[in-house]
Amino acid sequence: MERRVMDRAERQFEELLLYLKEARGFDFTGYKRSSLVRRVGRRMATLQIADYADYADHLQVHPDEFTALFNTILINVTSFFRDPEAWDSLRRTVLEPMVASKASGAPIRLWSAGCASGEEAYTLAMLLGEVLGPDELRQRVKIYATDVDEEQLDEARHATYDAAALKAVPPDLAAKYFEPAGQRYQFRPDLRRTVIFGRNDLVQDAPISRIDVLTCRNTLMYFTPETQARVLGRFHFALADTGTLFLGRAETLRHHSPLFLPTDVKHRIFRRLPRVGAGYPATSMTWQNAVRGDEPVGVEQMRNAALLASPVAQIVVTADGLVALSNQQAERLFGVSSRDVGRPFQDLDVSYRPVELRTYIEQALAERRTVHLKDVRHHSTYLEVQVTPLQEGDADPLGVALVFQDVTAARKLRDDLETANRELETAYEELQSTNEEMETTNEELQSTVEELETTNEELQSTNEELETTNEELQSTNDELQNANERLRRSSAELDGANAFLDAILSHLRAGIVVVDQSLQIRAWSRQAENLWGLRSDEAIGEHLLNLDIGLPVDRLRPLIRLALSGEAEPGEIRLDAVNRRGRQITVRVACSPMLDEGAAIGAILVMEE
């Protein structure tokens, strides 16, 4: 069950990579799966998506997510003069000799592949500026800087960096090649034109040609070995005959020695080698017949004795297919002895076991050349069989000599050597893969640290904004407290004024009533309460003419209107009324206007029994 779930997740992940390739042209199928799974998983965890298929659906609905995903996958960790010793070696062993070997005024072409935000491309420009001088740098040098991340390329084209990025640049070079631009620093505009930025996918796009120096640092380590081989083939095509390849400290060339020769293994600097053809020149050998003189007596017997005693198994077969000779070693290996001389060779087991020899005998006789058979297995031994035609001059062959040489020990040594080489190669690849994984993890950690630093700066900025807001709120609170204090003092003064007014009104023998322009009662004195039996809280806010008291209030209307018109002199009227005790009384009512800056805002009624 667990295996099926893993297979399903792998299938969905491959479908996601295919979708990215078809939808946006980014082919990540050549990247190492472990790194890809880790980076995509990090983005999915941010969005709280657990399934690759769901994440593919999310990409279709939210196109902006492509940018965030690519920024996560393409770590883009770089800096000026990254690994200073390596750059110093590149200057001493490559750039200075290259400039010295070129003709005066000859163009110089460089390529920074996987340039990210451009720091390494501008590092190349500074080094060549020191070797050539600014004038020749502008006239002779073209630095092509490429990447697949358009956002990073836009940043690189602006050529502006903060103070933290310039810490890696030696102070004298920073002062010479950068100019202040607000809070940042800009690479000199007159030298900026030597660097040309453009998008290039190392896996899919054609390489730039006739390059003298190609830098591709800590980019190949993200690719699978097959993709690395393909990219390195493109680099070999891009470089000039004496071109140089400069890789990152986590990268090296394991299987590509026919393409590049290491000149500085420690700092990963390689020289391009010419491509070697697949064929090899044929060799010819001329055989000459030895001039035979008179043979000493007994030579024939010695030849036979030497053949019999030879440590190599030999059998001689005539052109008619009969056994002519065999030695002791042949008898030990195949059981062929002097008793078999004269017998047809095809009747012997050795003719077809361990290998079918009759076909090769016919071939050697027909073609008149030696036929070799390698790695023939015979029981626990390995043999190398040589079928050689025997002839004198241009005459027809007399027969063939079969020579069986025991190569078991050599075969074992070769197998042991191949096994050791494979184990060594496997161990080296595992070590290299581990080194690349560690470097990838290191860069991911560095990227994470930079993200954490950015988050910390954002939190610091948010904290400063909150602190500013807090101070503003504190200031507003102080102002509110001051306003509240003024209001409290005003309220106290108003309360005092009201108490003073009540004291005055309460000591007047006449009842006092104050109305506004709409005849709403605003003041009702205690004497008015005694006259009409209506408390002030019941009267204030009521319309004067709507009061049901013993006073005919309707007859007060003309008098009040006259006062509200601004008549300065108080009017007066006498009315028969009934007080709160029910006794008939005559009331004198005087009405005068209440003025504010010459305008009447109400009327004051004085009622006296």
C-alpha positions in Angstrom: 0.0 0.0 0.0 2.8 2.4 0.9 4.6 1.6 -2.3 1.5 2.3 -4.4 1.2 5.7 -2.6 4.9 6.5 -3.4 4.4 5.5 -7.1 1.3 7.7 -7.3 3.2 10.7 -5.8 6.2 10.1 -8.2 3.8 9.9 -11.2 2.0 13.1 -10.1 5.4 14.9 -9.6 6.5 13.9 -13.1 3.2 15.2 -14.5 3.7 18.5 -12.6 7.2 18.8 -14.2 5.7 18.1 -17.7 3.0 20.8 -17.0 5.6 23.3 -16.1 7.5 22.5 -19.3 4.4 22.8 -21.5 2.8 25.8 -19.8 5.9 28.0 -19.2 8.7 26.5 -21.1 10.8 25.6 -18.0 12.2 22.1 -18.4 13.1 20.8 -14.9 13.1 17.2 -16.0 17.0 17.3 -16.1 17.3 18.5 -12.5 18.1 16.2 -9.6 14.9 14.8 -8.2 15.9 15.0 -4.6 16.5 18.8 -4.8 13.4 19.4 -6.9 11.1 17.5 -4.5 12.5 19.4 -1.6 12.1 22.8 -3.2 8.6 22.2 -4.6 7.6 20.6 -1.3 8.7 23.8 0.5 6.4 25.9 -1.7 3.5 23.5 -1.2 4.0 23.6 2.5 3.8 27.4 2.4 0.4 27.1 0.7 -0.7 24.2 2.8 -1.1 21.9 -0.2 -0.3 18.3 0.3 -0.9 16.8 -3.1 1.1 17.5 -6.4 -2.1 17.2 -8.5 -3.8 19.8 -6.3 -0.7 22.1 -6.6 -0.9 21.8 -10.4 -4.6 22.8 -10.2 -3.5 25.8 -8.0 -1.0 26.8 -10.7 -3.7 26.8 -13.3 -6.0 29.0 -11.2 -3.3 31.3 -9.9 -0.7 32.1 -12.6 1.2 34.4 -10.3 2.3 31.3 -8.3 4.7 30.4 -11.2 6.9 33.3 -10.2 7.0 32.2 -6.6 7.7 28.6 -7.5 10.5 29.4 -9.9 12.1 31.7 -7.3 12.0 28.8 -4.9 13.4 26.2 -7.3 16.1 28.5 -8.8 17.9 29.3 -5.5 19.9 32.2 -7.1 22.5 32.3 -4.4 25.5 34.4 -5.7 27.8 37.2 -4.8 30.8 39.2 -6.0 34.1 37.4 -5.9 32.6 34.2 -4.6 35.5 32.0 -3.5 38.2 34.8 -3.8 41.1 32.4 -4.2 39.4 30.8 -7.3 38.9 34.2 -8.9 42.5 35.1 -8.2 43.6 31.9 -9.8 41.4 32.6 -12.8 43.0 36.0 -13.2 46.6 34.8 -12.9 46.4 31.6 -14.8 43.7 32.4 -17.4 42.8 36.0 -18.0 46.3 37.5 -17.9 47.9 34.9 -20.2 44.9 35.0 -22.6 45.2 38.8 -22.9 48.9 38.5 -23.5 48.5 35.9 -26.2 45.9 37.8 -28.2 46.7 40.3 -30.9 46.4 44.0 -30.0 42.8 45.1 -30.4 41.5 41.5 -30.8 38.0 41.0 -29.3 37.5 39.0 -26.1 34.3 37.1 -25.5 33.2 35.7 -22.2 30.0 33.9 -21.1 28.6 33.8 -17.5 26.1 31.0 -17.7 23.5 30.9 -14.8 24.4 34.5 -13.8 21.4 35.0 -11.4 21.4 38.7 -10.4 24.7 39.5 -12.3 27.3 39.6 -9.6 29.7 37.1 -11.3 29.3 38.8 -14.7 30.3 42.2 -13.1 33.2 40.4 -11.3 34.5 39.3 -14.7 34.2 42.9 -15.9 36.2 44.2 -12.9 39.0 41.6 -13.3 39.4 42.3 -17.0 39.2 46.0 -16.3 42.2 45.6 -14.0 44.1 43.5 -16.7 43.2 45.6 -19.7 42.3 49.0 -18.3 38.8 50.7 -18.7 39.4 52.0 -22.2 40.3 48.6 -23.7 37.6 46.9 -21.6 35.0 49.1 -23.3 36.4 48.5 -26.8 37.4 44.8 -26.8 35.3 42.9 -24.3 31.8 41.4 -24.5 30.5 39.5 -21.5 27.3 37.5 -22.2 25.4 36.8 -19.0 22.5 34.4 -19.2 19.9 32.8 -16.9 16.4 31.3 -17.1 15.0 33.6 -14.4 13.7 36.8 -16.1 13.1 38.4 -12.7 16.8 37.9 -11.8 17.9 39.2 -15.2 15.8 42.4 -14.7 17.6 42.9 -11.4 21.0 42.3 -13.0 20.3 44.7 -15.9 19.8 47.6 -13.4 23.3 46.9 -12.0 22.5 48.4 -8.6 23.3 46.7 -5.3 23.1 47.5 -1.6 26.0 48.0 0.7 25.7 44.4 2.1 26.3 43.0 -1.4 29.4 45.2 -2.0 31.1 44.0 1.2 32.6 41.1 -0.9 34.2 43.6 -3.3 37.7 44.8 -2.4 37.4 48.5 -1.3 39.7 49.8 -4.1 37.6 48.0 -6.7 34.3 49.1 -5.2 35.5 52.7 -5.3 36.7 52.4 -8.9 33.8 50.5 -10.5 30.7 51.6 -8.5 28.9 54.9 -8.1 26.5 55.9 -5.3 22.8 55.8 -6.4 20.7 56.9 -3.5 20.9 54.3 -0.8 22.4 51.8 -3.3 25.5 51.5 -5.5 25.5 51.3 -9.3 28.1 49.6 -11.6 29.7 52.3 -13.8 27.3 53.0 -16.7 30.2 53.4 -19.2 31.5 49.9 -18.4 28.0 48.4 -17.9 27.6 48.2 -21.7 30.3 45.5 -21.9 27.9 43.1 -20.1 24.9 41.8 -22.2 22.1 40.0 -20.4 19.7 37.6 -22.0 17.6 34.5 -21.3 19.2 31.1 -22.1 18.1 27.7 -21.0 21.3 25.6 -20.8 19.3 22.4 -21.4 17.2 23.5 -24.3 18.7 26.6 -26.0 21.6 26.8 -28.4 24.9 27.9 -26.8 26.8 31.2 -27.6 29.8 30.5 -29.8 33.5 31.6 -30.0 33.8 32.1 -26.2 37.2 32.6 -24.7 36.2 32.1 -21.0 33.0 30.4 -19.9 32.0 30.6 -16.2 29.2 28.3 -14.9 29.5 28.1 -11.1 27.4 25.9 -8.9 24.8 25.4 -11.6 25.6 22.0 -13.0 25.3 20.4 -9.6 21.5 20.8 -9.8 21.4 18.6 -13.0 21.4 14.8 -13.3 24.6 13.2 -14.7 22.9 12.8 -18.1 21.9 16.4 -18.3 25.3 17.5 -17.1 26.9 15.6 -20.0 24.6 17.2 -22.5 25.3 20.7 -21.1 29.0 20.2 -21.1 28.8 19.1 -24.7 27.2 22.5 -25.5 29.9 24.2 -23.5 32.6 22.4 -25.5 31.0 23.6 -28.7 30.7 27.2 -27.3 34.3 27.6 -26.4 37.1 28.6 -28.8 40.0 26.2 -29.4 42.0 27.5 -26.4 38.9 28.4 -24.3 38.6 27.9 -20.6 35.7 26.5 -18.4 35.4 27.8 -14.9 33.1 25.8 -12.5 32.0 26.1 -8.9 33.8 24.5 -6.0 31.2 21.8 -5.7 31.5 20.7 -9.3 34.0 18.7 -11.3 34.2 16.7 -14.5 34.1 13.0 -14.0 33.2 11.5 -17.4 34.2 14.2 -19.8 38.0 14.0 -20.0 37.9 13.8 -23.8 36.3 17.3 -23.8 38.2 19.2 -21.1 41.6 19.0 -19.4 41.9 20.2 -15.8 44.5 23.0 -15.4 43.6 23.8 -11.8 41.7 21.1 -10.1 41.4 22.8 -6.7 39.8 25.9 -8.2 37.8 24.0 -10.9 39.5 25.5 -14.0 39.5 23.4 -17.2 40.9 23.9 -20.7 39.0 22.8 -23.8 40.4 19.8 -25.7 39.8 19.2 -29.4 37.2 16.5 -30.1 38.8 13.2 -30.9 37.3 11.2 -33.8 35.8 7.7 -33.3 38.1 6.0 -35.8 41.7 5.0 -35.5 44.3 4.9 -38.3 44.8 1.4 -39.7 48.1 -0.3 -39.2 49.8 -2.5 -41.8 52.5 -5.1 -41.2 54.7 -6.5 -43.8 55.8 -10.0 -43.5 59.0 -11.2 -45.1 60.0 -14.7 -45.7 63.2 -15.6 -43.9 66.0 -16.7 -46.0 66.5 -20.3 -45.2 70.1 -21.5 -45.2 71.3 -25.0 -44.7 69.7 -26.6 -41.6 71.9 -28.3 -39.0 71.5 -32.0 -38.4 68.7 -32.9 -36.0 66.7 -29.7 -36.3 63.5 -31.5 -37.2 63.6 -33.6 -34.0 64.3 -30.5 -32.0 61.3 -28.7 -33.5 59.1 -31.7 -32.6 60.5 -31.8 -29.1 60.0 -28.0 -28.7 56.4 -28.3 -29.9 55.6 -31.2 -27.5 57.2 -29.4 -24.5 55.6 -26.0 -25.3 53.6 -24.6 -22.3 50.9 -23.5 -24.7 48.4 -26.1 -26.1 48.9 -26.5 -29.8 47.2 -28.7 -32.5 48.2 -28.8 -36.2 45.5 -29.7 -38.6 46.2 -30.4 -42.3 44.3 -28.7 -45.2 42.4 -32.0 -45.5 41.1 -31.8 -41.9 43.4 -34.5 -40.4 45.2 -34.1 -37.1 48.9 -33.7 -37.9 50.5 -32.8 -34.6 49.5 -32.1 -30.9 51.6 -31.4 -27.8 51.5 -32.5 -24.2 49.6 -29.4 -23.1 46.8 -30.1 -25.7 46.6 -33.7 -24.3 46.2 -32.3 -20.8 43.5 -29.8 -21.7 41.6 -31.7 -24.4 42.8 -35.3 -24.4 44.3 -35.0 -27.8 47.5 -37.2 -28.0 49.8 -38.8 -30.5 47.2 -41.6 -30.9 44.8 -39.1 -32.6 47.4 -38.1 -35.3 45.9 -39.0 -38.7 42.3 -38.9 -37.4 39.7 -36.4 -38.8 39.8 -33.3 -36.6 36.0 -33.1 -36.8 35.8 -36.4 -34.9 37.5 -34.9 -31.8 35.6 -33.2 -29.1 37.9 -30.2 -29.3 36.6 -29.4 -32.7 33.3 -28.2 -31.3 33.9 -27.9 -27.6 34.5 -25.4 -25.9 33.9 -23.5 -29.2 33.0 -24.5 -32.8 36.5 -24.4 -34.4 35.8 -25.9 -37.8 34.1 -22.7 -39.0 37.1 -20.6 -37.9 39.5 -23.1 -39.6 37.6 -22.7 -42.9 37.7 -18.9 -42.5 41.5 -18.8 -41.8 42.2 -21.1 -44.8 39.9 -19.1 -47.1 41.1 -15.7 -46.1 44.7 -16.8 -45.5 44.9 -14.8 -42.3 45.0 -15.5 -38.5 41.7 -15.6 -36.7 41.5 -14.7 -33.0 38.9 -15.9 -30.5 38.9 -14.2 -27.1 37.5 -15.2 -23.7 36.7 -18.8 -24.6 35.4 -20.6 -21.5 36.7 -24.1 -20.9 35.7 -25.5 -17.5 37.2 -23.1 -15.0 39.7 -21.6 -17.3 39.6 -18.9 -20.0 41.4 -19.5 -23.3 42.5 -17.3 -26.2 42.4 -19.3 -29.4 44.6 -18.4 -32.4 43.8 -20.1 -35.8 46.8 -19.5 -38.1 47.1 -20.8 -41.7 50.4 -22.6 -42.5 51.8 -21.9 -46.0 55.0 -21.4 -47.8 55.1 -18.4 -50.2 52.1 -18.0 -52.4 51.2 -21.7 -52.4 47.9 -23.0 -51.0 47.9 -23.4 -47.2 49.2 -26.7 -45.9 46.9 -26.6 -42.9 46.3 -24.5 -39.7 48.0 -24.3 -36.3 45.6 -24.1 -33.4 47.1 -22.3 -30.4 45.2 -22.3 -27.1 46.7 -19.9 -24.6 45.5 -19.9 -21.0 44.5 -16.3 -20.0 42.6 -17.2 -16.8 45.0 -15.2 -14.6 45.0 -12.2 -17.0 41.2 -12.4 -17.2 40.9 -12.6 -13.4 43.2 -9.6 -13.0 41.2 -7.7 -15.7 37.9 -8.5 -13.9 39.3 -7.5 -10.6 40.6 -4.3 -12.1 37.2 -3.6 -13.7 35.4 -4.4 -10.4 37.8 -2.1 -8.5 37.4 0.6 -11.1 33.6 0.3 -10.9 33.7 0.4 -7.1 36.0 3.4 -7.2 33.9 5.1 -9.8 30.7 4.4 -7.7 32.4 5.6 -4.6 33.7 8.7 -6.4 30.2 9.4 -7.8 28.6 8.9 -4.4 31.2 11.2 -2.9 30.7 13.8 -5.6 26.9 13.5 -5.3 27.2 13.9 -1.5 29.4 16.9 -2.0 26.9 18.4 -4.5 24.0 17.6 -2.1 25.9 19.3 0.7 26.6 22.3 -1.4 22.9 22.4 -2.5 21.8 22.1 1.1 24.3 24.8 2.1 23.0 27.1 -0.6 19.4 26.4 0.5 20.4 27.1 4.1 22.0 30.3 2.9 18.9 31.2 1.0 16.8 30.4 4.1 19.1 32.6 6.2 18.7 35.4 3.8 14.9 34.9 3.8 15.0 34.9 7.6 17.1 38.1 7.6 14.6 39.7 5.2 11.8 38.5 7.5 13.6 39.9 10.5 14.1 43.3 8.7 10.4 43.3 7.8 9.5 42.5 11.5 11.9 45.2 12.6 10.2 47.6 10.2 6.8 46.5 11.4 7.9 47.0 15.0 9.1 50.5 14.2 5.8 51.3 12.5 3.9 50.0 15.5 6.2 52.0 17.8 5.4 55.1 15.7 1.7 54.4 15.8 1.9 53.9 19.6 3.6 57.2 20.0 0.9 58.8 17.8 -1.8 57.2 19.9 0.0 58.4 23.0 0.0 61.9 21.6 -3.6 61.7 20.7 -4.4 60.4 24.1 -2.6 63.3 25.7 -4.6 65.7 23.5 -7.8 64.0 24.5 -6.9 64.2 28.1 -6.2 67.9 27.8 -9.5 68.4 25.9 -11.3 66.4 28.6 -9.7 68.6 31.3 -10.8 71.8 29.5 -14.3 70.3 29.1 -14.4 69.4 32.8 -13.4 72.9 33.7 -15.9 74.4 31.3 -18.6 72.1 32.8 -17.7 73.1 36.3 -17.9 76.8 35.2 -21.2 76.1 33.6 -22.5 74.3 36.7 -21.4 77.3 38.8 -23.1 79.7 36.4 -26.2 77.6 36.5 -26.1 77.5 40.3 -25.6 81.2 40.4 -28.5 81.8 38.0 -30.7 79.5 40.0 -29.8 81.4 43.2 -30.7 84.7 41.6 -33.9 83.4 40.1 -34.9 81.7 43.3 -34.7 85.0 45.2 -36.8 86.9 42.8 -40.4 87.4 43.8 -41.6 87.1 40.2 -41.7 83.9 38.2 -39.2 83.8 35.4 -39.7 81.8 32.2 -37.2 81.8 29.2 -38.2 80.5 25.7 -36.2 80.2 22.5 -37.3 81.3 19.1 -39.5 78.2 18.6 -41.1 79.0 22.0 -39.5 76.0 23.6 -39.0 76.5 27.4 -35.4 76.8 28.3 -35.7 78.0 31.9 -38.5 77.8 34.6 -37.8 79.4 37.9 -38.9 78.3 41.4 -41.4 81.2 41.6 -43.0 80.0 38.4 -43.3 76.5 40.0 -45.1 78.1 43.0 -47.5 80.1 40.7 -48.6 77.3 38.4 -47.7 74.1 40.2 -45.5 72.8 37.4 -41.9 71.6 38.2 -39.0 72.8 36.1 -38.1 69.3 34.9 -41.7 69.0 33.6 -41.7 72.4 31.9 -38.3 72.6 30.3 -38.4 71.4 26.7 -42.1 71.9 26.3 -43.8 74.4 24.0 -45.0 77.4 26.1 -48.3 77.7 24.3 -49.0 73.9 24.9 -48.9 74.2 28.7 -52.1 73.4 30.6 -51.8 75.9 33.6 -54.1 78.5 35.1 -52.6 81.2 32.8 -54.2 81.8 29.3 -50.9 81.4 27.5 -52.4 81.9 24.0 -52.8 85.6 24.8 -49.0 85.8 25.3 -48.3 85.0 21.7 -48.4 88.6 20.3 -46.2 89.8 23.2 -43.6 87.1 22.6 -43.6 87.6 18.9 -43.0 91.3 19.4 -40.0 90.5 21.6 -38.6 87.9 19.2 -38.7 90.5 16.4 -36.0 92.4 18.2 -38.1 95.0 20.0 -35.7 96.4 22.5 -38.4 97.7 24.9 -40.1 95.1 27.1 -43.8 94.7 26.5 -46.3 94.1 29.3 -49.8 92.6 29.7 -52.2 91.9 32.6 -54.1 88.7 32.6 -56.7 87.0 34.9 -55.5 83.6 36.0 -55.9 80.8 38.5 -52.8 79.9 40.6 -51.9 76.4 41.7 -54.1 76.7 44.8 -57.1 77.5 42.6 -57.4 81.1 43.7 -58.3 83.8 41.2 -55.5 86.2 40.7 -54.4 88.9 38.3 -50.9 88.4 36.8 -48.7 91.1 35.2 -46.6 89.5 32.5 -43.6 91.5 31.1 -41.7 90.2 28.1 -38.3 91.4 26.9 -36.1 90.0 24.1 -32.9 87.9 24.9 -30.2 89.3 22.6 -27.0 87.9 21.2 -24.8 90.4 19.2 -27.9 92.5 18.6 -30.1 89.6 17.4 -33.0 88.1 19.4 -32.4 84.4 20.3 -35.3 84.1 22.7 -37.6 85.9 25.1 -37.7 86.4 28.9 -41.1 86.4 30.6 -41.5 87.9 34.1 -44.8 86.9 35.8 -45.8 88.7 38.9 -49.0 88.3 40.9 
